[in-house]
Each structure stands twice: as C-alpha cells, then as structure tokens.
Amino acid sequence: MWKDKGAQVVTLTYACTGAIEELSVAFFTAADFASFAAMQIGGTVHAMVQGPSG
C-alpha cells in the first residue's frame, strides 16, 4: 500500500478459474476521494471508474 497526503494505492490479487489464473487490480484513491482501479490483461491496461449499479 502507498499513501501520500491522503492519497493511496492498494493492489489486490484475485484467484480466478478459467483462462486467467490470477488477476491483480490496483485501486487508486486521491486526496479528494476520487477513485479508480486499473488492471492489466494480455499486455493492455484497463482503467475502471465507479458507476451506478443495481
């Protein structure tokens, strides 16, 4: 975990079944609480933001 003046980065690894055995996702939170996540699959980085669900 990395922190600086309220900002932080946390990386989690998920165990999967199928084509990808493990998936690492980095979760970024800025000092103003803006947040997003990023993961790399097949050499491509995918950035994700929160959205409504349900």
PyMOL Python script that loads the backbone (N, CA, C, O; Angstrom):
from pymol import cmd

cmd.read_pdbstr("""\
ATOM      1  N   MET A   1       0.848  -1.175   0.000  1.00  0.00           N
ATOM      2  CA  MET A   1       0.000   0.000   0.000  1.00  0.00           C
ATOM      3  C   MET A   1       0.893   1.238   0.000  1.00  0.00           C
ATOM      4  O   MET A   1       1.919   1.272   0.679  1.00  0.00           O
ATOM      5  N   TRP A   2       0.493   2.262  -0.772  1.00  0.00           N
ATOM      6  CA  TRP A   2       1.213   3.524  -0.849  1.00  0.00           C
ATOM      7  C   TRP A   2       0.280   4.626  -0.386  1.00  0.00           C
ATOM      8  O   TRP A   2      -0.877   4.660  -0.805  1.00  0.00           O
ATOM      9  N   LYS A   3       0.752   5.542   0.478  1.00  0.00           N
ATOM     10  CA  LYS A   3      -0.042   6.683   0.936  1.00  0.00           C
ATOM     11  C   LYS A   3       0.788   7.947   0.842  1.00  0.00           C
ATOM     12  O   LYS A   3       1.990   7.932   1.105  1.00  0.00           O
ATOM     13  N   ASP A   4       0.136   9.053   0.464  1.00  0.00           N
ATOM     14  CA  ASP A   4       0.798  10.350   0.435  1.00  0.00           C
ATOM     15  C   ASP A   4      -0.260  11.429   0.566  1.00  0.00           C
ATOM     16  O   ASP A   4      -1.053  11.631  -0.353  1.00  0.00           O
ATOM     17  N   LYS A   5      -0.283  12.129   1.702  1.00  0.00           N
ATOM     18  CA  LYS A   5      -1.204  13.247   1.930  1.00  0.00           C
ATOM     19  C   LYS A   5      -2.654  12.855   1.637  1.00  0.00           C
ATOM     20  O   LYS A   5      -3.381  13.613   0.995  1.00  0.00           O
ATOM     21  N   GLY A   6      -3.072  11.692   2.098  1.00  0.00           N
ATOM     22  CA  GLY A   6      -4.454  11.257   1.925  1.00  0.00           C
ATOM     23  C   GLY A   6      -4.682  10.395   0.702  1.00  0.00           C
ATOM     24  O   GLY A   6      -5.717   9.737   0.605  1.00  0.00           O
ATOM     25  N   ALA A   7      -3.742  10.377  -0.241  1.00  0.00           N
ATOM     26  CA  ALA A   7      -3.881   9.527  -1.425  1.00  0.00           C
ATOM     27  C   ALA A   7      -3.321   8.152  -1.100  1.00  0.00           C
ATOM     28  O   ALA A   7      -2.406   8.023  -0.286  1.00  0.00           O
ATOM     29  N   GLN A   8      -3.872   7.128  -1.737  1.00  0.00           N
ATOM     30  CA  GLN A   8      -3.326   5.792  -1.520  1.00  0.00           C
ATOM     31  C   GLN A   8      -3.549   4.893  -2.727  1.00  0.00           C
ATOM     32  O   GLN A   8      -4.457   5.113  -3.529  1.00  0.00           O
ATOM     33  N   VAL A   9      -2.705   3.882  -2.837  1.00  0.00           N
ATOM     34  CA  VAL A   9      -2.827   2.854  -3.860  1.00  0.00           C
ATOM     35  C   VAL A   9      -2.762   1.507  -3.152  1.00  0.00           C
ATOM     36  O   VAL A   9      -1.841   1.244  -2.379  1.00  0.00           O
ATOM     37  N   VAL A  10      -3.745   0.662  -3.421  1.00  0.00           N
ATOM     38  CA  VAL A  10      -3.793  -0.677  -2.847  1.00  0.00           C
ATOM     39  C   VAL A  10      -3.900  -1.659  -4.002  1.00  0.00           C
ATOM     40  O   VAL A  10      -4.742  -1.488  -4.883  1.00  0.00           O
ATOM     41  N   THR A  11      -3.058  -2.684  -4.010  1.00  0.00           N
ATOM     42  CA  THR A  11      -3.110  -3.706  -5.055  1.00  0.00           C
ATOM     43  C   THR A  11      -3.565  -5.020  -4.444  1.00  0.00           C
ATOM     44  O   THR A  11      -3.003  -5.483  -3.451  1.00  0.00           O
ATOM     45  N   LEU A  12      -4.586  -5.615  -5.045  1.00  0.00           N
ATOM     46  CA  LEU A  12      -5.115  -6.901  -4.604  1.00  0.00           C
ATOM     47  C   LEU A  12      -4.994  -7.904  -5.739  1.00  0.00           C
ATOM     48  O   LEU A  12      -5.114  -7.546  -6.911  1.00  0.00           O
ATOM     49  N   THR A  13      -4.758  -9.154  -5.390  1.00  0.00           N
ATOM     50  CA  THR A  13      -4.687 -10.224  -6.381  1.00  0.00           C
ATOM     51  C   THR A  13      -5.847 -11.173  -6.147  1.00  0.00           C
ATOM     52  O   THR A  13      -6.061 -11.648  -5.032  1.00  0.00           O
ATOM     53  N   TYR A  14      -6.593 -11.446  -7.211  1.00  0.00           N
ATOM     54  CA  TYR A  14      -7.756 -12.317  -7.151  1.00  0.00           C
ATOM     55  C   TYR A  14      -7.430 -13.644  -7.820  1.00  0.00           C
ATOM     56  O   TYR A  14      -6.813 -13.668  -8.885  1.00  0.00           O
ATOM     57  N   ALA A  15      -7.839 -14.744  -7.205  1.00  0.00           N
ATOM     58  CA  ALA A  15      -7.681 -16.069  -7.801  1.00  0.00           C
ATOM     59  C   ALA A  15      -8.890 -16.327  -8.691  1.00  0.00           C
ATOM     60  O   ALA A  15     -10.030 -16.137  -8.267  1.00  0.00           O
ATOM     61  N   CYS A  16      -8.644 -16.756  -9.915  1.00  0.00           N
ATOM     62  CA  CYS A  16      -9.711 -16.973 -10.889  1.00  0.00           C
ATOM     63  C   CYS A  16      -9.647 -18.406 -11.415  1.00  0.00           C
ATOM     64  O   CYS A  16      -8.615 -19.071 -11.327  1.00  0.00           O
ATOM     65  N   THR A  17     -10.752 -18.858 -11.954  1.00  0.00           N
ATOM     66  CA  THR A  17     -10.759 -20.124 -12.674  1.00  0.00           C
ATOM     67  C   THR A  17     -11.024 -19.807 -14.134  1.00  0.00           C
ATOM     68  O   THR A  17     -11.862 -18.960 -14.443  1.00  0.00           O
ATOM     69  N   GLY A  18     -10.334 -20.461 -15.015  1.00  0.00           N
ATOM     70  CA  GLY A  18     -10.513 -20.195 -16.438  1.00  0.00           C
ATOM     71  C   GLY A  18      -9.210 -19.782 -17.075  1.00  0.00           C
ATOM     72  O   GLY A  18      -8.138 -20.234 -16.671  1.00  0.00           O
ATOM     73  N   ALA A  19      -9.300 -18.918 -18.078  1.00  0.00           N
ATOM     74  CA  ALA A  19      -8.141 -18.527 -18.880  1.00  0.00           C
ATOM     75  C   ALA A  19      -7.104 -17.747 -18.068  1.00  0.00           C
ATOM     76  O   ALA A  19      -5.908 -17.843 -18.345  1.00  0.00           O
ATOM     77  N   ILE A  20      -7.545 -16.981 -17.074  1.00  0.00           N
ATOM     78  CA  ILE A  20      -6.640 -16.195 -16.234  1.00  0.00           C
ATOM     79  C   ILE A  20      -6.638 -16.820 -14.844  1.00  0.00           C
ATOM     80  O   ILE A  20      -7.687 -16.912 -14.207  1.00  0.00           O
ATOM     81  N   GLU A  21      -5.475 -17.248 -14.367  1.00  0.00           N
ATOM     82  CA  GLU A  21      -5.406 -17.878 -13.051  1.00  0.00           C
ATOM     83  C   GLU A  21      -5.390 -16.859 -11.930  1.00  0.00           C
ATOM     84  O   GLU A  21      -5.996 -17.081 -10.882  1.00  0.00           O
ATOM     85  N   GLU A  22      -4.695 -15.728 -12.139  1.00  0.00           N
ATOM     86  CA  GLU A  22      -4.639 -14.661 -11.157  1.00  0.00           C
ATOM     87  C   GLU A  22      -4.851 -13.330 -11.853  1.00  0.00           C
ATOM     88  O   GLU A  22      -4.442 -13.144 -12.999  1.00  0.00           O
ATOM     89  N   LEU A  23      -5.489 -12.412 -11.157  1.00  0.00           N
ATOM     90  CA  LEU A  23      -5.748 -11.085 -11.693  1.00  0.00           C
ATOM     91  C   LEU A  23      -5.388 -10.073 -10.619  1.00  0.00           C
ATOM     92  O   LEU A  23      -5.981 -10.079  -9.541  1.00  0.00           O
ATOM     93  N   SER A  24      -4.418  -9.199 -10.901  1.00  0.00           N
ATOM     94  CA  SER A  24      -4.035  -8.148  -9.965  1.00  0.00           C
ATOM     95  C   SER A  24      -4.728  -6.860 -10.368  1.00  0.00           C
ATOM     96  O   SER A  24      -4.725  -6.472 -11.536  1.00  0.00           O
ATOM     97  N   VAL A  25      -5.326  -6.200  -9.376  1.00  0.00           N
ATOM     98  CA  VAL A  25      -6.031  -4.946  -9.615  1.00  0.00           C
ATOM     99  C   VAL A  25      -5.476  -3.900  -8.656  1.00  0.00           C
ATOM    100  O   VAL A  25      -5.387  -4.146  -7.453  1.00  0.00           O
ATOM    101  N   ALA A  26      -5.102  -2.733  -9.183  1.00  0.00           N
ATOM    102  CA  ALA A  26      -4.630  -1.623  -8.362  1.00  0.00           C
ATOM    103  C   ALA A  26      -5.783  -0.646  -8.179  1.00  0.00           C
ATOM    104  O   ALA A  26      -6.403  -0.215  -9.150  1.00  0.00           O
ATOM    105  N   PHE A  27      -6.063  -0.303  -6.933  1.00  0.00           N
ATOM    106  CA  PHE A  27      -7.123   0.637  -6.587  1.00  0.00           C
ATOM    107  C   PHE A  27      -6.467   1.938  -6.140  1.00  0.00           C
ATOM    108  O   PHE A  27      -5.677   1.947  -5.196  1.00  0.00           O
ATOM    109  N   PHE A  28      -6.796   3.045  -6.823  1.00  0.00           N
ATOM    110  CA  PHE A  28      -6.212   4.353  -6.562  1.00  0.00           C
ATOM    111  C   PHE A  28      -7.269   5.248  -5.925  1.00  0.00           C
ATOM    112  O   PHE A  28      -8.392   5.338  -6.420  1.00  0.00           O
ATOM    113  N   THR A  29      -6.904   5.914  -4.817  1.00  0.00           N
ATOM    114  CA  THR A  29      -7.792   6.887  -4.181  1.00  0.00           C
ATOM    115  C   THR A  29      -6.993   8.167  -3.980  1.00  0.00           C
ATOM    116  O   THR A  29      -5.950   8.154  -3.327  1.00  0.00           O
ATOM    117  N   ALA A  30      -7.480   9.274  -4.541  1.00  0.00           N
ATOM    118  CA  ALA A  30      -6.806  10.564  -4.423  1.00  0.00           C
ATOM    119  C   ALA A  30      -7.179  11.231  -3.102  1.00  0.00           C
ATOM    120  O   ALA A  30      -8.107  10.795  -2.420  1.00  0.00           O
ATOM    121  N   ALA A  31      -6.458  12.279  -2.750  1.00  0.00           N
ATOM    122  CA  ALA A  31      -6.717  13.008  -1.508  1.00  0.00           C
ATOM    123  C   ALA A  31      -8.138  13.568  -1.468  1.00  0.00           C
ATOM    124  O   ALA A  31      -8.712  13.722  -0.390  1.00  0.00           O
ATOM    125  N   ASP A  32      -8.713  13.876  -2.646  1.00  0.00           N
ATOM    126  CA  ASP A  32     -10.089  14.400  -2.692  1.00  0.00           C
ATOM    127  C   ASP A  32     -11.124  13.277  -2.782  1.00  0.00           C
ATOM    128  O   ASP A  32     -12.294  13.537  -3.060  1.00  0.00           O
ATOM    129  N   PHE A  33     -10.703  12.037  -2.552  1.00  0.00           N
ATOM    130  CA  PHE A  33     -11.530  10.828  -2.543  1.00  0.00           C
ATOM    131  C   PHE A  33     -11.999  10.378  -3.924  1.00  0.00           C
ATOM    132  O   PHE A  33     -12.810   9.457  -4.025  1.00  0.00           O
ATOM    133  N   ALA A  34     -11.505  11.008  -4.990  1.00  0.00           N
ATOM    134  CA  ALA A  34     -11.767  10.479  -6.328  1.00  0.00           C
ATOM    135  C   ALA A  34     -11.059   9.135  -6.415  1.00  0.00           C
ATOM    136  O   ALA A  34      -9.957   8.983  -5.887  1.00  0.00           O
ATOM    137  N   SER A  35     -11.676   8.155  -7.074  1.00  0.00           N
ATOM    138  CA  SER A  35     -11.047   6.838  -7.105  1.00  0.00           C
ATOM    139  C   SER A  35     -11.265   6.153  -8.443  1.00  0.00           C
ATOM    140  O   SER A  35     -12.221   6.436  -9.166  1.00  0.00           O
ATOM    141  N   PHE A  36     -10.353   5.247  -8.748  1.00  0.00           N
ATOM    142  CA  PHE A  36     -10.496   4.387  -9.910  1.00  0.00           C
ATOM    143  C   PHE A  36      -9.616   3.164  -9.700  1.00  0.00           C
ATOM    144  O   PHE A  36      -8.827   3.107  -8.757  1.00  0.00           O
ATOM    145  N   ALA A  37      -9.757   2.208 -10.569  1.00  0.00           N
ATOM    146  CA  ALA A  37      -8.963   0.980 -10.498  1.00  0.00           C
ATOM    147  C   ALA A  37      -8.369   0.715 -11.873  1.00  0.00           C
ATOM    148  O   ALA A  37      -8.866   1.210 -12.885  1.00  0.00           O
ATOM    149  N   ALA A  38      -7.294  -0.076 -11.898  1.00  0.00           N
ATOM    150  CA  ALA A  38      -6.662  -0.447 -13.161  1.00  0.00           C
ATOM    151  C   ALA A  38      -6.144  -1.868 -13.059  1.00  0.00           C
ATOM    152  O   ALA A  38      -5.677  -2.308 -12.008  1.00  0.00           O
ATOM    153  N   MET A  39      -6.238  -2.576 -14.179  1.00  0.00           N
ATOM    154  CA  MET A  39      -5.698  -3.935 -14.243  1.00  0.00           C
ATOM    155  C   MET A  39      -5.098  -4.137 -15.624  1.00  0.00           C
ATOM    156  O   MET A  39      -5.476  -3.461 -16.581  1.00  0.00           O
ATOM    157  N   GLN A  40      -4.162  -5.072 -15.721  1.00  0.00           N
ATOM    158  CA  GLN A  40      -3.519  -5.367 -16.993  1.00  0.00           C
ATOM    159  C   GLN A  40      -3.883  -6.783 -17.410  1.00  0.00           C
ATOM    160  O   GLN A  40      -3.683  -7.739 -16.661  1.00  0.00           O
ATOM    161  N   ILE A  41      -4.424  -6.901 -18.625  1.00  0.00           N
ATOM    162  CA  ILE A  41      -4.784  -8.206 -19.175  1.00  0.00           C
ATOM    163  C   ILE A  41      -4.199  -8.287 -20.577  1.00  0.00           C
ATOM    164  O   ILE A  41      -4.471  -7.433 -21.421  1.00  0.00           O
ATOM    165  N   GLY A  42      -3.404  -9.304 -20.820  1.00  0.00           N
ATOM    166  CA  GLY A  42      -2.828  -9.507 -22.146  1.00  0.00           C
ATOM    167  C   GLY A  42      -2.009  -8.338 -22.638  1.00  0.00           C
ATOM    168  O   GLY A  42      -2.004  -8.056 -23.837  1.00  0.00           O
ATOM    169  N   GLY A  43      -1.307  -7.640 -21.737  1.00  0.00           N
ATOM    170  CA  GLY A  43      -0.466  -6.522 -22.124  1.00  0.00           C
ATOM    171  C   GLY A  43      -1.200  -5.207 -22.289  1.00  0.00           C
ATOM    172  O   GLY A  43      -0.576  -4.199 -22.623  1.00  0.00           O
ATOM    173  N   THR A  44      -2.514  -5.184 -22.064  1.00  0.00           N
ATOM    174  CA  THR A  44      -3.305  -3.965 -22.173  1.00  0.00           C
ATOM    175  C   THR A  44      -3.792  -3.550 -20.791  1.00  0.00           C
ATOM    176  O   THR A  44      -4.349  -4.366 -20.057  1.00  0.00           O
ATOM    177  N   VAL A  45      -3.582  -2.273 -20.431  1.00  0.00           N
ATOM    178  CA  VAL A  45      -4.055  -1.754 -19.149  1.00  0.00           C
ATOM    179  C   VAL A  45      -5.499  -1.280 -19.325  1.00  0.00           C
ATOM    180  O   VAL A  45      -5.812  -0.542 -20.259  1.00  0.00           O
ATOM    181  N   HIS A  46      -6.356  -1.706 -18.427  1.00  0.00           N
ATOM    182  CA  HIS A  46      -7.767  -1.338 -18.435  1.00  0.00           C
ATOM    183  C   HIS A  46      -8.044  -0.477 -17.205  1.00  0.00           C
ATOM    184  O   HIS A  46      -7.911  -0.950 -16.076  1.00  0.00           O
ATOM    185  N   ALA A  47      -8.428   0.779 -17.413  1.00  0.00           N
ATOM    186  CA  ALA A  47      -8.790   1.671 -16.311  1.00  0.00           C
ATOM    187  C   ALA A  47     -10.282   1.579 -16.087  1.00  0.00           C
ATOM    188  O   ALA A  47     -11.061   1.528 -17.038  1.00  0.00           O
ATOM    189  N   MET A  48     -10.680   1.557 -14.824  1.00  0.00           N
ATOM    190  CA  MET A  48     -12.104   1.419 -14.481  1.00  0.00           C
ATOM    191  C   MET A  48     -12.483   2.512 -13.481  1.00  0.00           C
ATOM    192  O   MET A  48     -11.699   2.845 -12.592  1.00  0.00           O
ATOM    193  N   VAL A  49     -13.667   3.058 -13.628  1.00  0.00           N
ATOM    194  CA  VAL A  49     -14.201   4.025 -12.681  1.00  0.00           C
ATOM    195  C   VAL A  49     -15.496   3.474 -12.103  1.00  0.00           C
ATOM    196  O   VAL A  49     -16.122   2.586 -12.682  1.00  0.00           O
ATOM    197  N   GLN A  50     -15.889   4.011 -10.953  1.00  0.00           N
ATOM    198  CA  GLN A  50     -17.135   3.563 -10.340  1.00  0.00           C
ATOM    199  C   GLN A  50     -18.333   4.062 -11.121  1.00  0.00           C
ATOM    200  O   GLN A  50     -18.299   5.141 -11.712  1.00  0.00           O
ATOM    201  N   GLY A  51     -19.377   3.279 -11.118  1.00  0.00           N
ATOM    202  CA  GLY A  51     -20.619   3.666 -11.766  1.00  0.00           C
ATOM    203  C   GLY A  51     -21.786   3.109 -10.995  1.00  0.00           C
ATOM    204  O   GLY A  51     -21.610   2.238 -10.144  1.00  0.00           O
ATOM    205  N   PRO A  52     -22.966   3.594 -11.277  1.00  0.00           N
ATOM    206  CA  PRO A  52     -24.153   3.081 -10.576  1.00  0.00           C
ATOM    207  C   PRO A  52     -24.418   1.625 -10.947  1.00  0.00           C
ATOM    208  O   PRO A  52     -24.144   1.198 -12.068  1.00  0.00           O
ATOM    209  N   SER A  53     -24.939   0.894 -10.016  1.00  0.00           N
ATOM    210  CA  SER A  53     -25.308  -0.492 -10.271  1.00  0.00           C
ATOM    211  C   SER A  53     -26.631  -0.801  -9.590  1.00  0.00           C
ATOM    212  O   SER A  53     -27.117  -0.050  -8.745  1.00  0.00           O
ATOM    213  N   GLY A  54     -27.176  -1.899  -9.977  1.00  0.00           N
ATOM    214  CA  GLY A  54     -28.400  -2.363  -9.317  1.00  0.00           C
ATOM    215  C   GLY A  54     -29.622  -1.921  -9.912  1.00  0.00           C
ATOM    216  O   GLY A  54     -30.702  -2.260  -9.427  1.00  0.00           O
TER     217      GLY A  54
END
""", "prot")
cmd.dss("prot")
cmd.show_as("cartoon", "prot")
cmd.util.cbc("prot")
cmd.orient("prot")
